[in-house]
Structure formats: C-alpha cells, structure tokens
Amino acid sequence: MTGVADAVARLDGLAAQPAVARLSAAFAEAGHELALVGGPVRDAMLGHRGADLDFTTDARPDAIARILRPIASAVWEVGRAYGTIAARVAGEEVEVTTYRRDRYVPSSRKPEVEFGDDLHGDLKRRDFTVNAIALRLPSLAVVDPTGGIAALLERRLTTPSPAVESFDDDPLRMLRAARFEARLGFRLDPDGRSAMQALAPRIEVVSAERVRDELIKLLSATRATAGLRLLVDTGLAAIVLPELPALRLTVDSQHRHKDVYEHSLTVLEQAVDLEQERFPGTPPDVVLRLAALLHDIGKPATRRFESDGQVTFHHHDVVGAKLARKRLKALRFPNDVVDQVFGLIELHQRFFGYGEGEWTDSAVRRYARDAGELLPRLHILTRADVTTRNVKKARRLSIAYDDLEARIAVLEEQEALSAIRPDLDGEAIMRILGVPPGRIVGEARSFLLEARLEEGPLGAEEAERRLRAWHRSRSWLLDAANNSCEIEK
C-alpha cells in the first residue's frame, strides 16, 4: 500500500458488488442514508476480501426490514433489539444496522443500545479508528472522522475516543484489541495498552458467552500468539483464561526445565502451521488450537523438585485435562468441544517414549483406538509439542512419529482400527453363554476387546473358544469365592 489514494481506490471494487449496488439503490429510493462500514471497508483498503458486508443507516429496524424484503431471498430479524436486520441479497449475507451507540453500565452484563441519526456519531462510538471508516452510498464518499485511514496505513490500533472511556463503555473491546493484533498484525497504541491494564477487571461485566466468542476468533487467527501475549501482558488473561499466565510461574531461573509459557505459545504456532500444511483450505481448527495452548496447564500444579536436582511434572496431562474441562465449561464452550480438548490433552504425552522402546502392534492399536476420531489432531499436537533446540533430538522424535503414523496406517488398512470392536457382539455372547442381558455380557465384551487389541482379529470360531474358556474360569472363581464365604459363616 503506497498511500491514502491507493487505499481509497480499492473501495471501488467493493461498491461494485451486486449486493452493495442493490442495497444502495433500494435505500436511496426509500429516502434513507446508507453506508458500508467497519470490517469490509477496512479489509478492502488493505487489499483483502472480507467475508461479511456490514451497512449502517439512519433508518430504524422496521424501515430496514421493509426495504430489504423486496430485494432479499431471506431476512432475519434476530438482532432487531440492537437495531440490526440481516438478509441474503444477491447471494451475499448482509447486515444493516441503525446508527447507534452502546455502552455497559455496572449493573448489566449486556450493552445498552441507543439509536442515533448521524453517521459521524455512529463512527465515533466504534471500537477502533480502523473500523470507523465508512463509504457512503451511492455517492462513494469516504467518511473518516477519527483518522482511521492514517492508523490503517501505519498498522496501528487506536480508539476513536480516549481508550479509558472506550474500554470502560464496552469492556469487550479489550478482547477485540487482542484479536485484531492477531488477525491484522496491527499494534495497539500505548494508551490502549495502559487502559487495558487499568480496566482489566471490567471484563467481568461481559457474559462468558461473548468472551468465549472473542477467544474463538482470536484463536482462529494465524498469528494468535500475538493477541494472547497482549492479554497476558495487560492482565486480562488472568481473568478470562488464568491458566495461561499461571504457566509463567513455572519459569526456572536455573534452566532445569524449559519455559512452559513460551513453550505453550510455540506449540500453538507449530500446531497452526501443521494444521494448515495438512488440511489446507479448511476452517481453523479451534479444538486443536485450544488443546495446543492448554496442553501443559497441569504443570504448575504438578511441578516437583527431585533430590537429584531434576524437575518433574508427573501426571500433568491428566491434571491439565481436568483443568481445561473446568475452564472451558466456565466459558460456556459446547460439551463436544470440551470433551475433545480434554481427550487431546489427556493423550498428548502418550507417544513420548515410543522411540526408546519398540511398541508392539497391540500398543499401536490402543494408541489409535484411544484417540478415535481425535487421531488426526493428536498427530498434529504431538508433533507440535516438540520444541527442543537440540536438532538431533528433534529429528529423532520426528522419525519416530513418522514410523508410528506409518504403522497405524498399515494396521488401519488391515484391521479398521478406528472401528475396533470385539469379534463377537452382545447377542452372540448371550447366545453362546446362555445368559440374559446384564453385567456378565459387559465383562465378556471387555475380555474379547482386550484380546482383540492384543492380538488383532481372532475370528468368530477362536473368539467363541476363548469366550467359553473365560466363562468356565470365571464360573470356577465365583464358585470358589462363594464356597469360601460359606466356610467363613
């Protein structure tokens, strides 16, 4: 980008889009103002294609809906209370919002909304100057009352009003600052950073769901660690994700173990790189990224200094998985996301040691079966967890995991590891043993599954032979136990 003229010139393509042209004509015919605003204008000036089209207008929600219906294939009014009507126009999803201002009050966890009549006033109440640039339609006049274009050219995040006032009015803006640092590569100005430090406790007025949504957007950015560092450095993470800054408590000045905080951020970066390498063009995998960020949060609670001077973190995987479950539930993440992150963290240490002693096929089967649908993510997380600067060690671990993945692929092709089941189902077990549904059927299935994992497919005939032998020995043990009880009586 060579200057303001180049940035503004890029807006011509945005205005030429069919959805924009239709809305421009419809609102002009109805006698209402309309402007493209926020993210799509910012991204167009940066040379990016934004996903959403956001408009602002002097029309109230009833009038917006009335104007949209004739030109839209669908209209959604779920945001009416906040002045927003969404629609699908010319194949694009758009949102049109009445000029407004919103702010939090100490007694509320949701912003209060007031409608306005002036574009300049609407822009000045927005979060950052780079998001307070508008393109009036149909005149194509650029409106920039807060110096957003200059900030955009300098890759600088500043607030339209004093940062202390802006963040106090809407504390969620502090999380957005971290998200924009991560996504755009911009840098929050010193006043903004100072305001975040001073007002960090104000984030508690924001609902857990809104905090969660901002964290998801932050983690979806390629440079997520930049935003996370801002949250930690300003004290905001201590409130919304305290397990992350707690990792800095494990920094060891005598270098007997690695810096767990820096290690975790590096693992996240490497996981993102591997994710994009292995699954190009797919949406960001928030489950994988959460697991990468939180995989070692059990270390502060499990750190022990041994008599030989070494530091250990025994069972930090199990402890960390439980801590992650608790935190993600508090942030109102869906149960399936919580369960998947829990599973990845609990399993992330399982591989280490593979290269030091040959795993049997049964061990490989267990690894794949325990991971189940998480296996592709576990592959990435385990590889990303190698951050050693020892080149030989890193290469040895990489070769070992290459070998493990190859063995899993061979066994998967031979045995369908992801769907491993006992060789006999419950109905067959009941028929062979002549027993009704109950505990013995479950115990029999567990016995056969154990044999399947240890030895691979047994076949129905051999499985039946093993089952009958197991049942005879079990019956003998139960009889012996009952006889012992009778003697004691």
Disulfide bonds with the S-S distance in Angstrom:
none
